[in-house]
Amino acid sequence: MSFLSSDSLDKQAALEKCLLECAAGKHQALKQIYDLCSANLFSVALRILKDRALSEDCLQQVFYKVWNNAASYDASKARALTWLNTITRNQALDILRKNKHSDRHDSDDALDFIADDAPSHEQQVSLAQDSAAMHKCLAQLPEQQKIYLEMAFFEGLTHQALSDRTGTSLGTVKTWIRRGLERLRTCMSTI
């Protein structure tokens, strides 16, 4: 059975099924999740950590957490890939805080070492559709919410780091991000 499909809903359904099987202790399901998502999750970690070795460690810890916490996944709250990306992002930020490699995060030299895990044509179509929907929803957000969400999720900045960087109060940053996420969630659920 192939889990790769041009339809992102098929992939989501396959990931949700695999997460349920992981929760039931089926090891093969974790391998299937790895096959479906590891390249994407690795790129999320690498973008934040900017270090290949740390990103590989992060990915290993992510799949350990997925195995141990698959039962906590709730499809009504988030898509499977979103849940996996969130675990990866949080794990990468934890590693970043622990290792304090801030001097190594100023360049993109680590990107030269990425393996060619280019997505297939079907995956590219699915990603393009998801990306188009996300961009459409982001365009509907007020400019401040959009900017703060992008800095938080694409640059891996914490609320405090956003506050420090922009000179905006911490409470305001949290409010803009929370409201932006609520609007994104509502918009993405209607697409």
Secondary structure, 3 states (H helix, E strand, C coil): CCCCCCCHHHHHHHHHHHHHHHHCCCHHHHHHHHHHHHHHHHHHHHHHHCCHHHHHHHHHHHHHHHHHHHHHCCCCCCCHHHHHHHHHHHHHHHHHHHHCCHHHHCCCHHHHHCCCCCCCHHHHHHHHHHHHHHHHHHHCCCHHHHHHHHHHHHCCCCHHHHHHHHCCCHHHHHHHHHHHHHHHHHHHHHC
